[in-house]
Amino acid sequence: MTTLYIREVADEVAETLKERAAAAGMSLSAYVAGELAKLAARPTNAEIVARLKARDRSAGPSTDDIVEAVRDSRR
């Protein structure tokens, strides 16, 4: 495993993290490592866009169907 050192963390942020770690019954290091793991597991916006672009939309509504539905909802 890699050791990370984080500099210039605002006092308020550090205190909040310490409180959350204590409430979870964890050390600060273990709590922050868990939060970083969650953050790293989330896809980036670019990855989400790429997934959406790769989806097969042939079975979905056409642009005309969508425009018609919007117009109908405004009447």
C-alpha positions in Angstrom: 0.0 0.0 0.0 1.0 3.6 -0.6 1.3 6.2 2.2 -0.2 9.6 1.4 0.6 12.8 3.2 -1.9 15.6 2.7 -0.7 19.1 3.4 -2.6 22.3 4.0 -5.9 20.8 5.1 -8.1 23.5 6.6 -8.5 23.1 10.4 -12.3 22.9 10.1 -12.0 20.1 7.5 -9.6 18.2 9.7 -11.8 18.6 12.8 -14.9 17.4 10.9 -13.0 14.3 9.6 -11.8 13.5 13.1 -15.3 13.8 14.5 -16.7 11.6 11.8 -14.0 9.0 12.3 -14.7 8.9 16.0 -18.4 8.6 15.4 -17.7 5.6 13.2 -15.3 4.1 15.7 -12.4 4.4 13.4 -9.0 6.0 13.3 -8.7 9.2 11.3 -6.4 7.4 8.8 -8.8 4.4 8.4 -11.8 6.7 7.9 -10.0 8.9 5.3 -8.7 5.9 3.5 -12.2 4.5 3.3 -13.6 7.9 2.0 -10.8 8.0 -0.6 -11.6 4.5 -1.8 -15.2 5.5 -2.3 -14.1 8.6 -4.2 -11.8 6.6 -6.4 -14.5 4.1 -7.2 -16.8 6.7 -8.6 -16.6 7.2 -12.4 -15.4 10.5 -13.7 -17.8 12.7 -15.7 -15.9 11.7 -18.9 -16.4 8.0 -18.1 -20.1 8.6 -17.6 -20.4 10.5 -20.9 -18.6 7.7 -22.7 -20.9 5.1 -21.3 -24.0 7.1 -22.3 -22.6 7.6 -25.8 -22.0 3.9 -26.1 -25.5 2.9 -25.2 -27.9 1.5 -27.9 -30.7 4.0 -28.2 -32.3 2.4 -31.3 -35.3 1.2 -29.3 -36.0 4.6 -27.6 -38.3 7.4 -28.7 -37.3 9.4 -31.8 -36.6 13.2 -31.6 -40.0 13.8 -33.2 -41.7 11.7 -30.5 -40.0 13.7 -27.8 -40.9 17.0 -29.3 -44.5 16.0 -29.8 -44.7 14.8 -26.1 -43.3 18.1 -24.9 -45.8 20.1 -27.1 -48.7 17.9 -25.8 -47.7 18.5 -22.2 -47.8 22.3 -22.8 -51.3 22.4 -24.2 
